[in-house]
Amino acid sequence: MPDKKTIILDTNVILLNPRAIYDFNGNDVVIPISVIEELDKFKRNMDQLGRSAREFSRMLDQIRSQGNIHEGVVLFPEDNDAKISVLMASDEAMRLLPKALRGDAADNIILSMALQLKQESKNVVFVSRDTNLRIKGDACGVPSIDYESDKIDIRELYMGSHDMFTSSDVIQAMHSQGKIKASDILPKDQTFYDNQFFLLQNEANPSNSALGRYFKNTDEIRKVFDDYPEQGIWGIHPRNKEQRYAFDLLLDDNIKLVSLVGIAGTGKTLLAIAAGLKKVADEGKYKKLLVSRPVFPMGKDIGYLPGDIKDKLQPWMTPIYDNVDFLIGAPEMDYERKSYQELFSQGIMEIEALTYIRGRSLPYQYFIVDEAQNLTPHEIKTIITRAGNGTKIVFTGDPYQIDNPYVDSSSNGLSNIVERFKGQHIAGHVTMIKGERSELAELAANIL
């Protein structure tokens, strides 16, 4: 931004990223007093929103000690003396709003301040994650934009796989030798990533094909795992190439982070649990299988429900229990759920409450986080940094099916790690496309 601007931040930006004030180098940042009032309502919460509110308040208090926060405190002396200030909208400022918007609503007060600063010949830009408020801002003549710091272009989200045509000799070599030299067949003008999957098809006969995974350090494409026992992986046989890709990552102990993205019914959670049970119960590679889902919103005090932690989590974890029952083959009429309870009593499987994960260390665990699209990038970071030696973490979810009002398909934590971890030799990603739950479920997911 060549011209110095005055950035006005909305409350939701700070709740998403309490350090957002440092993302506008060279520009003045204004925090309306009504934003401070709104943050005060969150600061006692024990969830991520409360932590963000408290962190910002402490940070602003430290900045305040360096000068007059009303007149502005310099944040970056090397960058055009950009300042941060906390200001109050005057009574005259409220009269600048259209009559329909006048009132003491926090959103309208923020807009009135923007109009006041604009009237003072400031180059004002209002930053908010609230779509309707941005529309109102533009309607009032205030340039309004979304907070883009953690945004991912969901249309360009890394798929984790690539289809290409090649010769019959390459296909034959893949099947007979189990690997081929990647640089011999990969186009030089394209970028490929570690652990990216390939569908290699015979140019003359597309039905003649092979599936492989790219290993950049050895310049190889190795054949995808297909040595399944007769009974499958806890009774599961992959039904399409994406499920084969997923099992290849889930069963590889060298891969420490796996992300599985796809619509409902593609088998993300089922495959992850099946692979986890094989690694924990059958092979003993990990001490325990931990499974969790965000109790939305993440950090919501589960004390609002009666009983101990297990009882409180029961309603949230029912989809997990259903998947385990399906794997073990428990009859549908078994309401006592003896199947998964036996896994719990033997210490093979455990439900983890994300509410209390902060500060923990989890070594040698197979950790599955379902519905990860409802987590913020900061929450995902908190979870990953709990991983101790030998731990594998699997995130599953659908970025288009989000309940958290503070994130969307482009800014959620799941989309963020897909892009940030692509190309890392200990991480892999698969986008699941074809629904396998039932014909009806797939049809609904695609047309509704």
Phi, psi and chi 1 to 4 in degrees:
 res  aa     phi    psi   chi1   chi2   chi3   chi4
   1 MET       -  105.0  -69.3 -177.7  -77.2      -
   2 PRO   -67.0  -36.0   22.7  -31.8      -      -
   3 ASP   -96.8  140.4  -60.2  -36.7      -      -
   4 LYS   -66.1  130.8 -169.0  173.1 -176.2  179.8
   5 LYS  -115.7  161.7  -67.0 -179.8  170.5   60.0
   6 THR  -108.2  110.8  -61.9      -      -      -
   7 ILE   -94.4  122.3  -52.7  -64.4      -      -
   8 ILE  -104.5  122.8  -59.0  178.2      -      -
   9 LEU   -99.7  137.0  -67.1 -173.7      -      -
  10 ASP   -85.8  162.3 -165.8    7.6      -      -
  11 THR   -60.7  -40.3  -48.7      -      -      -
  12 ASN   -65.1  -25.8   46.7   46.8      -      -
  13 VAL   -67.4  -43.0  174.6      -      -      -
  14 ILE   -70.1  -36.6  -65.4  169.0      -      -
  15 LEU   -66.1  -32.2  -69.9  174.1      -      -
  16 LEU   -75.7  -42.6  179.5   66.4      -      -
  17 ASN  -144.3   99.6  178.5   12.5      -      -
  18 PRO   -63.7  -15.1   19.1  -29.7      -      -
  19 ARG  -100.7   20.8  -59.9 -172.7   63.6   82.0
  20 ALA   -62.8  -23.9      -      -      -      -
  21 ILE   -61.9  -20.3   58.8  174.1      -      -
  22 TYR   -91.0    4.0  -65.5  104.8      -      -
  23 ASP   -92.2    5.1  -70.7  -19.8      -      -
  24 PHE  -125.3   51.8  -54.6   95.9      -      -
  25 ASN   -51.4  134.8  -66.9   16.5      -      -
  26 GLY    85.2    0.5      -      -      -      -
  27 ASN  -126.9  145.5  -60.9  -74.8      -      -
  28 ASP   -72.2  141.9  -69.2  -25.6      -      -
  29 VAL  -116.2  129.0  175.9      -      -      -
  30 VAL  -116.1  129.9  171.9      -      -      -
  31 ILE  -110.0  111.1  -51.5  -63.9      -      -
  32 PRO   -63.4  146.6  -21.4   34.0      -      -
  33 ILE   -62.2  -27.7 -165.8   67.9      -      -
  34 SER   -66.9  -27.4   55.5      -      -      -
  35 VAL   -66.8  -41.7  168.4      -      -      -
  36 ILE   -61.2  -39.9  -56.6  -61.9      -      -
  37 GLU   -63.1  -42.6  -73.1  -69.2  -47.7      -
  38 GLU   -66.6  -39.9  -75.2 -167.6  -59.3      -
  39 LEU   -63.4  -32.5  -69.9  174.1      -      -
  40 ASP   -62.0  -28.3 -165.2   56.0      -      -
  41 LYS   -73.0  -21.9  -60.7  174.4 -176.5  177.1
  42 PHE   -95.4  -19.9  -73.3   94.6      -      -
  43 LYS   -63.1  -21.9   69.3 -180.0 -176.6 -178.9
  44 ARG   -89.4   -7.6  -68.8  179.6  178.4   82.3
  45 ASN   -67.5  145.4  -67.4    3.6      -      -
  46 MET   -95.9    8.7  -62.1  -51.9  -64.5      -
  47 ASP   -95.0 -171.8   56.0   15.3      -      -
  48 GLN   -64.3  -34.0 -176.7   59.0   43.3      -
  49 LEU   -63.4  -41.6  -60.1 -179.1      -      -
  50 GLY   -63.6  -41.1      -      -      -      -
  51 ARG   -64.7  -39.6  -76.1 -171.5  -76.1  -88.9
  52 SER   -64.2  -43.0  -66.2      -      -      -
  53 ALA   -62.7  -43.5      -      -      -      -
  54 ARG   -67.3  -41.3  -68.7 -170.2  -65.7  -86.2
  55 GLU   -62.9  -42.3 -179.6  179.9  -13.2      -
  56 PHE   -66.3  -40.9  179.6   77.7      -      -
  57 SER   -61.7  -43.6  -63.8      -      -      -
  58 ARG   -63.9  -41.2  -70.8 -168.7  -64.7  -93.8
  59 MET   -65.2  -43.5 -172.2  166.6   52.8      -
  60 LEU   -67.3  -34.9 -163.8   60.1      -      -
  61 ASP   -65.4  -38.2 -168.0   45.6      -      -
  62 GLN   -66.5  -40.7 -175.2  177.7   11.6      -
  63 ILE   -64.0  -39.9  -67.0  172.2      -      -
  64 ARG   -59.8  -31.4 -173.5  179.0   63.3   85.5
  65 SER   -70.2  -11.2   66.1      -      -      -
  66 GLN   -95.1   -2.8  -59.0  170.0   18.0      -
  67 GLY   170.2 -171.9      -      -      -      -
  68 ASN   -82.4  111.0 -170.8  -40.7      -      -
  69 ILE   -69.6  -21.6 -163.1   68.7      -      -
  70 HIS   -73.4  -42.2  174.7   73.3      -      -
  71 GLU   -79.4  -22.4  -63.8  177.1   -1.6      -
  72 GLY   112.8  135.5      -      -      -      -
  73 VAL  -113.9  131.0  177.8      -      -      -
  74 VAL   -67.8  125.2  174.7      -      -      -
  75 LEU   -91.5  -42.5  -79.5  179.2      -      -
  76 PHE  -130.8   88.7  -56.8  102.4      -      -
  77 PRO   -56.1  -29.6  -22.6   32.8      -      -
  78 GLU   -80.5  -10.3   69.7  -80.7    6.2      -
  79 ASP  -115.8   72.7  -77.4  -26.7      -      -
  80 ASN    60.8   25.8 -159.5   19.7      -      -
  81 ASP    53.3   41.8  -71.1  -24.3      -      -
  82 ALA   -61.9  136.4      -      -      -      -
  83 LYS  -120.7  157.6  -63.9 -179.9  179.0 -179.9
  84 ILE  -116.2  138.8 -179.1  173.7      -      -
  85 SER  -143.7  155.7   55.3      -      -      -
  86 VAL  -113.8  120.8  177.1      -      -      -
  87 LEU  -126.0  157.5  -59.4  178.2      -      -
  88 MET  -110.7  140.7  -63.1 -178.7   63.1      -
  89 ALA   -77.5  135.7      -      -      -      -
  90 SER   -81.2  167.5   64.2      -      -      -
  91 ASP   -62.8  -35.3  -67.1  -23.4      -      -
  92 GLU   -65.3  -32.2  -69.0   75.5   16.1      -
  93 ALA   -64.1  -38.3      -      -      -      -
  94 MET   -63.0  -30.4  -69.7  -60.8  -64.0      -
  95 ARG   -75.3  -10.3  -73.9 -168.1  -78.7  -89.8
  96 LEU   -75.9  -19.0  -64.6  174.0      -      -
  97 LEU   -78.0  152.6  -73.8  171.5      -      -
  98 PRO   -57.9  150.5  -22.5   32.2      -      -
  99 LYS   -55.7  -33.9  -70.7 -175.9  178.7  179.7
 100 ALA   -66.4  -20.1      -      -      -      -
 101 LEU  -105.0   -2.6  -63.1 -178.2      -      -
 102 ARG   -72.6  138.8  -66.9  176.3 -170.6  174.9
 103 GLY   156.7 -176.7      -      -      -      -
 104 ASP   -99.2   14.2   58.0   -1.9      -      -
 105 ALA   -63.3  137.8      -      -      -      -
 106 ALA   -57.5  -40.9      -      -      -      -
 107 ASP   -60.5  -42.3  -69.9   -9.9      -      -
 108 ASN   -70.0  -33.6  -63.8  -24.7      -      -
 109 ILE   -65.2  -40.7  -66.1  173.7      -      -
 110 ILE   -62.4  -43.8  -65.9  171.8      -      -
 111 LEU   -63.6  -38.9  -77.1 -178.7      -      -
 112 SER   -63.9  -36.6   70.2      -      -      -
 113 MET   -66.3  -39.4  175.0  170.1  -69.9      -
 114 ALA   -61.5  -42.7      -      -      -      -
 115 LEU   -65.7  -37.8  -71.3  172.3      -      -
 116 GLN   -62.7  -46.4  177.6 -178.3  -30.0      -
 117 LEU   -67.2  -34.8  -66.8  174.2      -      -
 118 LYS   -65.3  -37.9 -174.4  178.6  179.1 -177.9
 119 GLN   -66.4  -24.9 -164.1  174.3   58.1      -
 120 GLU   -85.7   17.7  -64.9  172.5    4.3      -
 121 SER    67.7   26.2  -60.1      -      -      -
 122 LYS   -83.9  146.1  -56.4  -75.6 -172.4 -179.2
 123 ASN   -86.0   87.5 -171.8    2.7      -      -
 124 VAL   -90.6  137.8  175.4      -      -      -
 125 VAL  -132.8  124.8  175.9      -      -      -
 126 PHE   -96.4  128.1  175.5   49.8      -      -
 127 VAL  -114.3  119.9 -178.9      -      -      -
 128 SER  -149.6  152.1  174.2      -      -      -
 129 ARG   -95.3   -1.4  -51.6 -135.9   58.6 -114.9
 130 ASP   -87.9  110.1 -173.7  -27.8      -      -
 131 THR   -58.6  -47.2  -55.3      -      -      -
 132 ASN   -64.5  -36.7  -71.4  -22.9      -      -
 133 LEU   -68.9  -35.5 -172.8   52.9      -      -
 134 ARG   -65.3  -37.0  -66.8 -161.0  -56.6  -89.7
 135 ILE   -64.5  -44.4  -67.0  172.1      -      -
 136 LYS   -62.7  -38.0  -73.0 -160.4  -69.0 -174.5
 137 GLY   -62.5  -47.1      -      -      -      -
 138 ASP   -62.7  -38.4  -81.5  -19.5      -      -
 139 ALA   -64.5  -27.7      -      -      -      -
 140 CYS   -89.8    1.9  -67.6      -      -      -
 141 GLY    89.2   15.5      -      -      -      -
 142 VAL  -106.5  116.5  177.3      -      -      -
 143 PRO   -56.1  124.5  -22.5   33.0      -      -
 144 SER  -129.0  131.5  -56.1      -      -      -
 145 ILE  -131.4  161.7   62.4  173.4      -      -
 146 ASP   -81.1  158.7 -164.2   -2.2      -      -
 147 TYR   -82.2  114.5  177.6   61.4      -      -
 148 GLU  -102.6    1.2  -60.7  -75.0   -9.3      -
 149 SER   -54.5  -46.3  177.9      -      -      -
 150 ASP  -104.7   19.0  -68.6  -42.9      -      -
 151 LYS   -79.3  140.0  -76.7 -104.2 -177.8 -169.4
 152 ILE  -118.1  136.7  -57.3  -65.3      -      -
 153 ASP   -72.6  102.3 -172.3  -11.9      -      -
 154 ILE   -61.7  -26.6 -169.3   65.3      -      -
 155 ARG   -69.6  -23.3  -64.1  167.2  -60.7  178.9
 156 GLU  -108.0   16.6  -58.6  -64.8  -30.9      -
 157 LEU   -58.6  134.1 -170.6   68.0      -      -
 158 TYR   -55.8  126.1  174.0   56.5      -      -
 159 MET   -84.8  -28.2  -65.2  -75.3  -70.2      -
 160 GLY    88.5   -2.1      -      -      -      -
 161 SER  -148.9  163.3   61.1      -      -      -
 162 HIS  -150.5  135.8 -178.7   77.3      -      -
 163 ASP  -102.8  136.1  -61.8   -8.0      -      -
 164 MET  -151.4  153.9   62.5 -178.9  -65.2      -
 165 PHE   -94.1  147.0  -72.1   99.2      -      -
 166 THR  -151.2 -172.3 -173.9      -      -      -
 167 SER   -85.8  162.8   67.3      -      -      -
 168 SER   -65.5  -29.5   59.9      -      -      -
 169 ASP   -63.6  -39.0  -67.9  -20.9      -      -
 170 VAL   -66.2  -43.7  170.6      -      -      -
 171 ILE   -61.5  -43.5  -55.2  -63.3      -      -
 172 GLN   -64.0  -41.6 -175.8  177.6   -4.9      -
 173 ALA   -63.7  -38.4      -      -      -      -
 174 MET   -61.2  -42.2  -84.7  -70.4  -71.8      -
 175 HIS   -75.6  -34.9  -72.7  -62.9      -      -
 176 SER   -86.1  -39.2   60.7      -      -      -
 177 GLN  -100.9  -19.2  -58.1  172.0   22.0      -
 178 GLY    84.1   -1.0      -      -      -      -
 179 LYS  -165.4  160.8   61.4 -177.9  179.8 -179.5
 180 ILE  -140.7  164.1   57.1  173.1      -      -
 181 LYS   -78.8  120.9 -172.0  174.9 -178.6 -179.6
 182 ALA   -65.1  -42.4      -      -      -      -
 183 SER   -65.3  -15.3   56.8      -      -      -
 184 ASP   -75.7  -23.0  -72.8  -14.4      -      -
 185 ILE  -123.2  -20.6   67.2  166.1      -      -
 186 LEU   -78.4  134.5  -64.6 -176.2      -      -
 187 PRO   -59.8  136.3  -20.9   31.9      -      -
 188 LYS   -74.1  -20.2  -57.9  -63.4 -172.3  -67.5
 189 ASP   -92.5    8.1   59.1  -16.7      -      -
 190 GLN  -120.4  154.0  -63.3 -176.5   41.5      -
 191 THR  -100.0  130.0  -58.9      -      -      -
 192 PHE  -124.4  155.6  -60.2   99.9      -      -
 193 TYR  -119.9  152.8  -58.3   95.6      -      -
 194 ASP   -52.8  136.6 -119.7  -15.1      -      -
 195 ASN    67.9   17.7  -62.1  -48.4      -      -
 196 GLN   -79.2  141.6 -173.6  169.9    1.8      -
 197 PHE   -96.6  153.9  -69.5   96.3      -      -
 198 PHE  -133.3  134.6  -72.2   87.3      -      -
 199 LEU   -99.6  109.1  167.3   61.1      -      -
 200 LEU   -97.6  121.8  -55.9  176.4      -      -
 201 GLN  -119.1  141.1  -67.1  178.9  -72.6      -
 202 ASN   -67.0  126.1 -173.3  -20.4      -      -
 203 GLU   -58.6  -38.2  -64.7  168.4  -38.2      -
 204 ALA   -83.0  -25.8      -      -      -      -
 205 ASN  -144.6   87.0  179.1   17.9      -      -
 206 PRO   -56.1  -23.3  -25.6   35.4      -      -
 207 SER   -71.2  -18.2   62.4      -      -      -
 208 ASN   -86.4  106.9  179.3   21.8      -      -
 209 SER  -145.0  172.4   62.0      -      -      -
 210 ALA  -150.1  150.4      -      -      -      -
 211 LEU  -109.9  134.3  -58.1  179.0      -      -
 212 GLY  -142.3  163.8      -      -      -      -
 213 ARG  -122.6  136.4  173.3  156.0   52.0  115.1
 214 TYR   -83.6  128.8  178.3   42.6      -      -
 215 PHE  -116.8  104.1  -69.1   80.1      -      -
 216 LYS   -66.2  -40.4 -169.2  172.7 -176.0  178.7
 217 ASN   -66.3  -28.4   60.7  -26.8      -      -
 218 THR  -105.3    1.1   58.8      -      -      -
 219 ASP    54.8   49.2 -172.5   32.2      -      -
 220 GLU  -130.8  150.0  -67.1  174.9  -20.3      -
 221 ILE  -113.0  113.7  -64.0  178.9      -      -
 222 ARG  -102.3  145.2  -59.2  176.9 -168.6  170.5
 223 LYS   -59.9  135.4 -170.6  178.0  178.6 -178.6
 224 VAL   -65.5  142.8  165.8      -      -      -
 225 PHE   -52.3  127.1  174.4   82.1      -      -
 226 ASP  -140.6   15.8   61.8   -2.0      -      -
 227 ASP   -89.3   65.3 -173.5   20.8      -      -
 228 TYR   -83.6  138.3  -64.8   99.4      -      -
 229 PRO   -64.2  164.2   21.9  -31.4      -      -
 230 GLU   -58.1  -36.0 -176.3  178.0  -11.8      -
 231 GLN   -86.0    1.6   68.2  -86.9   22.3      -
 232 GLY    77.7 -166.4      -      -      -      -
 233 ILE   -93.1   99.0  -53.2  -61.8      -      -
 234 TRP    51.9   44.1  -86.8   66.5      -      -
 235 GLY    85.8   -1.4      -      -      -      -
 236 ILE  -104.2  126.5  -60.7  -62.1      -      -
 237 HIS  -111.0  133.1  -69.1  -88.3      -      -
 238 PRO   -62.6  138.7   21.9  -32.0      -      -
 239 ARG  -103.6  -10.8  -64.6 -175.7  177.2 -177.9
 240 ASN  -151.3  173.6   55.6   55.7      -      -
 241 LYS   -66.8  -34.1   66.4  179.5 -171.8  -62.1
 242 GLU   -65.6  -37.0  -72.8   81.4   20.6      -
 243 GLN   -68.3  -33.7  -69.8 -168.6   -5.1      -
 244 ARG   -66.8  -39.2  -69.9 -175.0   61.7 -175.8
 245 TYR   -60.0  -45.7  -64.9  158.7      -      -
 246 ALA   -60.9  -47.1      -      -      -      -
 247 PHE   -62.1  -34.7  -95.2  146.0      -      -
 248 ASP   -60.6  -38.0 -164.4   57.6      -      -
 249 LEU   -79.8  -43.2  -66.3  174.8      -      -
 250 LEU   -65.0  -29.0  -65.9  167.8      -      -
 251 LEU   -96.9    0.0  -62.7  173.0      -      -
 252 ASP   -94.5  112.4 -173.6  -13.9      -      -
 253 ASP   -69.6  -15.2  -64.0  -31.5      -      -
 254 ASN   -78.7  -17.2  -65.6  -45.0      -      -
 255 ILE   -90.7  118.0  -58.8  -62.5      -      -
 256 LYS   -98.1  -17.0  -57.5  -58.4 -178.8 -176.2
 257 LEU  -137.8  126.1 -174.2  143.4      -      -
 258 VAL  -125.7  134.2  177.3      -      -      -
 259 SER  -120.0  129.1   53.4      -      -      -
 260 LEU  -120.3  117.3  -57.0  179.0      -      -
 261 VAL  -117.9  137.9  165.9      -      -      -
 262 GLY   173.2  166.3      -      -      -      -
 263 ILE   -70.1  169.4   60.3  175.0      -      -
 264 ALA   -60.1  138.5      -      -      -      -
 265 GLY    90.3    3.6      -      -      -      -
 266 THR   -83.7   -7.7   49.3      -      -      -
 267 GLY    95.3   14.2      -      -      -      -
 268 LYS   -56.3  -57.1  -54.0  178.7  -63.0  -66.2
 269 THR   -69.6  -41.1  -52.4      -      -      -
 270 LEU   -61.3  -45.9 -174.3   66.7      -      -
 271 LEU   -64.8  -40.4  -92.7   61.8      -      -
 272 ALA   -63.7  -43.2      -      -      -      -
 273 ILE   -69.4  -40.9  -65.3  175.7      -      -
 274 ALA   -60.3  -46.1      -      -      -      -
 275 ALA   -64.8  -39.0      -      -      -      -
 276 GLY   -64.0  -42.5      -      -      -      -
 277 LEU   -65.2  -36.9  -71.5  172.3      -      -
 278 LYS   -64.3  -43.4  177.6  176.5  175.7   59.8
 279 LYS   -71.3  -33.3  -73.3  -65.7  178.0  179.3
 280 VAL   -89.7  -55.6  175.7      -      -      -
 281 ALA   -77.5  -39.3      -      -      -      -
 282 ASP   -90.0  -44.8  -62.7  -13.6      -      -
 283 GLU  -101.4  -17.9  -60.4 -179.8    7.3      -
 284 GLY    65.3   27.4      -      -      -      -
 285 LYS   -74.8  -23.9  -62.9  -70.6 -174.1  179.8
 286 TYR  -130.2  155.0  -57.8   88.7      -      -
 287 LYS   -71.2  -35.7  -69.5 -178.4  177.9  177.9
 288 LYS  -158.7  151.5 -169.1  176.8  -63.5 -177.9
 289 LEU   -99.2  113.4  171.9   61.2      -      -
 290 LEU  -101.4  134.6  -62.6 -177.9      -      -
 291 VAL  -130.7  137.2 -174.4      -      -      -
 292 SER  -148.5  157.7 -171.1      -      -      -
 293 ARG  -135.7  148.5  -51.9  171.9   81.8 -128.4
 294 PRO   -61.7  126.3  -20.2   31.6      -      -
 295 VAL   -80.0   94.9  177.6      -      -      -
 296 PHE   -68.7  134.5 -178.9   76.0      -      -
 297 PRO   -72.8  156.7   28.7  -34.6      -      -
 298 MET   -53.9  133.9  179.5 -174.2  177.7      -
 299 GLY    92.2   -5.3      -      -      -      -
 300 LYS   -54.1  127.8  175.7   80.3  170.3  175.5
 301 ASP   -63.2  111.8 -172.2   -8.2      -      -
 302 ILE   -72.1   -0.7   57.0  178.6      -      -
 303 GLY   -68.1  -11.8      -      -      -      -
 304 TYR   -68.8  -17.8  -74.5  113.3      -      -
 305 LEU  -102.3  149.2  -63.7  172.1      -      -
 306 PRO   -72.4  158.2   26.7  -34.7      -      -
 307 GLY    95.2 -174.7      -      -      -      -
 308 ASP   -82.0 -174.0   57.6   17.8      -      -
 309 ILE   -57.9  -41.4  -71.0 -179.2      -      -
 310 LYS   -61.0  -43.9 -178.6 -179.9  175.9 -178.2
 311 ASP   -66.2  -39.9  -65.4  -30.0      -      -
 312 LYS   -66.2  -35.9  -61.7  173.5 -164.7  -65.0
 313 LEU   -82.2  -13.0  -72.8  173.3      -      -
 314 GLN   -51.0  -50.1  176.3   81.5   19.4      -
 315 PRO   -63.9  -33.9  -19.7   32.3      -      -
 316 TRP   -76.5  -29.5  -57.9   97.3      -      -
 317 MET   -98.3    4.6  -62.9  -56.4  165.7      -
 318 THR   -53.8  -41.4  -60.4      -      -      -
 319 PRO   -60.0  -33.7  -24.9   35.5      -      -
 320 ILE   -67.8  -46.1  -57.1  -61.0      -      -
 321 TYR   -60.3  -39.4  -58.6  146.7      -      -
 322 ASP   -61.1  -41.8  -69.0  -17.3      -      -
 323 ASN   -65.6  -40.9  -83.0  -73.1      -      -
 324 VAL   -66.5  -42.1  176.1      -      -      -
 325 ASP   -60.2  -39.9  -84.5   -8.9      -      -
 326 PHE   -63.9  -41.0  177.8   82.1      -      -
 327 LEU   -66.1  -42.7  -69.9  170.8      -      -
 328 ILE   -78.7  -19.4  -64.5  179.1      -      -
 329 GLY    85.0   26.4      -      -      -      -
 330 ALA   -66.2  140.8      -      -      -      -
 331 PRO   -61.3  147.8  -19.9   31.7      -      -
 332 GLU   -64.8  -22.2  -66.1 -179.1    5.4      -
 333 MET   -84.4   -1.6  -55.9  -59.7  -70.2      -
 334 ASP   -83.0   85.5 -177.9    8.1      -      -
 335 TYR   -74.4  -14.9  -67.8  105.6      -      -
 336 GLU   -78.9  -10.0  -65.2 -179.3   -1.7      -
 337 ARG    52.2   46.9  -63.4 -171.9  178.0  -84.8
 338 LYS   -62.0  -26.0  -65.0  177.6 -179.3  177.5
 339 SER   -63.2  -60.0   51.3      -      -      -
 340 TYR   -72.5  -28.0   69.8   72.5      -      -
 341 GLN   -63.8  -33.2  -71.4 -179.2   -8.9      -
 342 GLU   -65.6  -38.7 -174.1  175.8  -10.5      -
 343 LEU   -63.1  -39.1  -68.3  174.9      -      -
 344 PHE   -66.9  -45.2  -66.5  150.3      -      -
 345 SER   -65.3  -28.5   63.6      -      -      -
 346 GLN   -85.5   -2.3  -67.1  175.8   -2.7      -
 347 GLY    76.1   13.7      -      -      -      -
 348 ILE   -78.5  -38.6  -65.3  173.2      -      -
 349 MET  -130.2  146.5 -175.1  175.5  179.0      -
 350 GLU  -147.9  143.5 -175.4  175.1  -52.7      -
 351 ILE   -91.1  130.6  -63.4  -60.8      -      -
 352 GLU  -109.1  128.9  178.3   68.8   29.3      -
 353 ALA   -88.0  115.3      -      -      -      -
 354 LEU   -63.1  -21.7  -67.6  179.2      -      -
 355 THR   -53.7  -36.5  -51.5      -      -      -
 356 TYR  -112.6   22.4  -54.2  118.2      -      -
 357 ILE   -81.3  -22.3 -162.0  171.3      -      -
 358 ARG   -59.6  131.5 -171.7  177.7  -63.4  -86.8
 359 GLY    90.3   -8.7      -      -      -      -
 360 ARG   -86.3  162.5  -67.6 -168.5   60.3 -170.0
 361 SER  -127.6  130.7  179.5      -      -      -
 362 LEU  -121.9   87.9  -56.7  171.3      -      -
 363 PRO   -87.3  146.8   30.7  -32.4      -      -
 364 TYR    53.0   44.9  -57.3  103.8      -      -
 365 GLN  -117.0  148.6  -47.6  -74.8  -45.6      -
 366 TYR  -101.6  104.1 -160.7  105.9      -      -
 367 PHE  -111.2  116.8 -169.4    9.8      -      -
 368 ILE  -108.3  126.2  -60.6  171.4      -      -
 369 VAL  -114.3  107.5 -178.7      -      -      -
 370 ASP   -88.2  157.6 -164.8   25.4      -      -
 371 GLU    54.6   41.2  -59.3  -67.4  -23.9      -
 372 ALA   -69.7  -11.0      -      -      -      -
 373 GLN   -67.6  -14.5   77.0  -84.1    5.2      -
 374 ASN   -89.7    6.0  -78.9  -43.4      -      -
 375 LEU  -101.1  148.8  -59.4  173.0      -      -
 376 THR   -82.1  162.4   67.7      -      -      -
 377 PRO   -55.6  -36.7  -29.1   36.6      -      -
 378 HIS   -66.8  -39.1 -176.4   74.5      -      -
 379 GLU   -67.4  -40.6  -70.1  164.5  -16.1      -
 380 ILE   -61.4  -42.3  -70.0  -87.4      -      -
 381 LYS   -60.6  -42.1  178.6 -178.8  177.6 -179.6
 382 THR   -58.9  -41.9  -60.7      -      -      -
 383 ILE   -67.2  -47.9  -66.3  169.4      -      -
 384 ILE   -63.7  -36.9  -63.8  175.4      -      -
 385 THR   -74.2   -3.0   53.3      -      -      -
 386 ARG   -84.1  -12.1  -61.0  -53.6   98.5 -154.0
 387 ALA   -67.8  122.0      -      -      -      -
 388 GLY   -92.0 -170.3      -      -      -      -
 389 ASN   -58.3  135.2  -72.0  -28.9      -      -
 390 GLY    77.2    5.6      -      -      -      -
 391 THR   -88.5  142.4  -73.6      -      -      -
 392 LYS  -118.5  133.5 -175.9 -174.4 -170.7  101.0
 393 ILE  -118.9  132.2  -57.9 -176.9      -      -
 394 VAL  -120.5  123.1 -179.6      -      -      -
 395 PHE  -107.5  131.0  -67.7   99.2      -      -
 396 THR  -126.6  151.4   67.6      -      -      -
 397 GLY   166.0  175.9      -      -      -      -
 398 ASP  -125.9  107.7  179.0    3.2      -      -
 399 PRO   -61.7  -13.3  -21.4   32.6      -      -
 400 TYR   -95.0    1.3  -69.5   99.4      -      -
 401 GLN  -124.8   77.7 -160.4  171.3   49.6      -
 402 ILE  -115.9  134.6  -67.1  178.4      -      -
 403 ASP  -104.9  -18.2  -57.4  -50.1      -      -
 404 ASN   -75.0  118.2 -172.7  -18.1      -      -
 405 PRO   -70.9  -11.5   26.1  -33.9      -      -
 406 TYR   -94.7   -2.0  -65.5   96.0      -      -
 407 VAL  -135.1  163.2  -62.5      -      -      -
 408 ASP  -136.1 -170.3   56.1   27.3      -      -
 409 SER   -62.5  -22.5   60.6      -      -      -
 410 SER   -98.2  -21.0  -61.4      -      -      -
 411 SER  -113.4    1.8   63.6      -      -      -
 412 ASN   -74.2  163.1   67.2   87.1      -      -
 413 GLY   -66.8  -32.8      -      -      -      -
 414 LEU   -65.7  -48.5 -179.1   59.2      -      -
 415 SER   -60.3  -36.5  -62.3      -      -      -
 416 ASN   -62.9  -46.1 -169.3  -92.3      -      -
 417 ILE   -73.0  -28.7   61.9  167.1      -      -
 418 VAL   -58.3  -44.6  169.3      -      -      -
 419 GLU   -77.4  -41.4  -77.0  -64.0  -42.5      -
 420 ARG   -70.5  -30.8  -62.8  -66.3  177.5   88.2
 421 PHE   -97.9   -2.4  -82.6   86.6      -      -
 422 LYS   -64.3  134.9   69.3 -180.0  179.3 -176.2
 423 GLY    91.3  -10.4      -      -      -      -
 424 GLN   -77.3  134.8  -61.5  -62.6  -40.3      -
 425 HIS   -70.2  -15.5   72.2  -77.9      -      -
 426 ILE  -105.5   12.1   61.5  170.5      -      -
 427 ALA  -130.1  148.9      -      -      -      -
 428 GLY  -147.0  155.4      -      -      -      -
 429 HIS  -138.9  145.1  168.2   70.0      -      -
 430 VAL  -136.8  131.9  178.3      -      -      -
 431 THR   -96.9  116.1  -60.7      -      -      -
 432 MET   -85.6  129.4  -43.6  -76.8  -79.5      -
 433 ILE  -110.9  -47.3  -60.5  172.8      -      -
 434 LYS   -92.4  125.2 -178.3  173.6  172.4   51.2
 435 GLY   -74.4  137.2      -      -      -      -
 436 GLU  -124.1    3.3  -62.2  -71.2   -3.1      -
 437 ARG   -65.7  -49.3 -180.0  173.1  -67.1  158.1
 438 SER  -169.7  163.6   68.7      -      -      -
 439 GLU   -61.4  -39.6 -177.3 -179.8   -0.7      -
 440 LEU   -66.1  -44.3  174.9   60.3      -      -
 441 ALA   -61.9  -42.1      -      -      -      -
 442 GLU   -66.3  -42.1 -177.0 -177.2    9.5      -
 443 LEU   -61.4  -42.6 -175.7   62.0      -      -
 444 ALA   -64.9  -42.4      -      -      -      -
 445 ALA   -63.9  -30.1      -      -      -      -
 446 ASN   -89.3  -30.1  -71.1  -33.8      -      -
 447 ILE  -110.3  -13.8   69.3  173.3      -      -
 448 LEU   -95.9      -  -64.7 -178.5      -      -
